[in-house]
Amino acid sequence: MKKFDVLNEIRENYLIAVVRGKGFEDTVKMIENIIEGGIKNIEITYTTPKASALIEHFATNSEACVGAGTVMSRETADEAIRRGAQYLVSPHFDKDIAALCNQNQIPYLPGCATATEIVEAMKSGVDVIKIFPGGVLGASFIKDIKGPIPHANLMPSGGVNKENMADWIDNGAFAIGIGSALAKGYDGSNPEVVKENTEAFVAAYQKAVKGEQP
């Protein structure tokens, strides 16, 4: 049941922080402030230096659900899983990564941009699909896909901001990935800015689910 426990946690926490840091200590500060700010799903991307060490560092944090992002190969996927990643995210769909994740009962969230890619991913046992690039496809893409494929679980990554978050939610997003906006204004010496940005997104989410404007 491990896989489904993680999916339920992602769904319950709903917002996913996509973290791209400049170094180990820098990224630790960012993640700690994101967690304090109220986002518990943390995706540590493999474009971040020492990503594996960061995953291992936060894997035992009971407040966070830690995943690996920008997973481009089966080898990287295996490394991330061994370091404690609870879910894996890719900008593309890779059936070898999907197979490895299924064997380890780890959720795999691959990036897809067409109905064909989405169906192929679902055939490989993928439970949640990342809509990527979200800023190009737009929130209506989820509604369009769910018309013919109503059981597809879709999560945008990229293109989500406080102003359009309600559109993604209303169109049926399973969860929402938020990236560089969380680090806006952060220069390495002011991690409190990351916490403030995170709190603003959490507040926007709470307003959106209540049907209010941010």
Salt bridges, closest charged atoms under 4 A:
GLU36 OE1 - LYS195 NZ 3.87
GLU56 OE1 - ARG83 NH1 3.07
GLU63 OE1 - LYS40 NZ 3.78
ASP78 OD2 - ARG82 NE 3.17
GLU79 OE1 - ARG82 NH2 2.73
GLU79 OE2 - ARG83 NE 3.09
ASP94 OD2 - HIS92 NE2 3.92
GLU120 OE2 - LYS123 NZ 3.55
ASP127 OD2 - LYS3 NZ 2.85
